[in-house]
Amino acid sequence: MGENQTLVTEFLLLGFPLSPRTQMLLFGLFSLFYAFTLLGNGVILGLIWLDSRLHTPMYFFLSHVAIVDMSYACNTVPQMLVNLLSPAKPVSFAGCMMQTFFFLTFASTECLLLVAMSYDRYVAICHPLRYSVLVSWRVCITLAVTSWTLGALLALVHTVLLLPLPFCGPQKVNHFFCEILAVLKLACADTHMNEIMVLAGAASVLVGPFSSIVISYIQILRAILKIQSGEGRRKAFSTCSSHLCVVGLFYGTAIIMYVGPPHGDPMEQKKYLLLFHSLFNPMLNPLIYSLRNRDVKAALKRVLEKERTS
């Protein structure tokens, strides 16, 4: 780095370079999606809190996923909406690092929570007689705390490795938030180690957990096929289908972004994939769980009926 170079103390998020009219249209559309995300996940949390029939390990993990999804959206979407509404304002270096840290924390935590949910479904269907022992409340709390702790620690490692890097321009981040790979491209130093750690971290929270979920559901499918009654099979499938849809959406986009081979302009592709990952996924999750889950629909019906009679 030359002596006449000035270190960057703030970043400019480029977002989506579109016409002002298109940006205003996207602002309205994304604001609506953001509101639905907060409302949908808030309803899921409220139902789990109010209905004692949902005080089970499965919905305990689902409540944590809802919290992560709301946090996910709150970390990235407001800044994107501000940039769509008016000319992009610079983000401080500290603010950018914090946004990167929280995004990585929530992403890693959700990966691990989805594994915990698959473990719950595996035990419930494959070992129902031992369910109360293998998925006790102590085990549930331990799994939830471990997911949050490991997610934060992994994010901390990436952030600590990012902080010492010199950024001497340009200050323009080709993204709608401070995504770690987009920020690394602006460093005027060797980032090979950082990129290796990002790939290793992605493999540890994506490939490994996803493989364990696939193995769990192979065992679950075998157990379901052994059930004699058609009603029993339908009930078993209904408890797993919602989780499988969420796993497919979450891991599918994440693996393509951070593990899959690049095609064309990888940064532009990842920008739009991350838009889906951080805005549409959190919005779709409560819809999937409410539309495909009998317990959630029944709980919502009971709460609404209680409000009418009160």
Secondary structure, DSSP 8 states (H G I E B T S, - for coil): --TT-----EEEE------HHHHHHHHHHHHHHHHHHHHHHHHHHHHHHH-GGG-SHHHHHHHHHHHHHHHHHHHHHHHHHHHHHSS---EEHHHHHHHHHHHHHHHHHHHHHHHHHHHHHHHHHH-GGGHHHHT-HHHHHHHHHHHHHHHHHHHHHHHHHHTTS---S--EESSSS--HHHHHTT-SS--HHHHHHHHHHHIIIIIHHHHHHHHHHHHHHHHHHT--SHHHHHHHHHHHHHHHHHHHHHHHHHHHHHTS---SSHHHHHHHHHHIIIIIHHHHHHHHHHHS-HHHHHHHHHHHHHHHH-
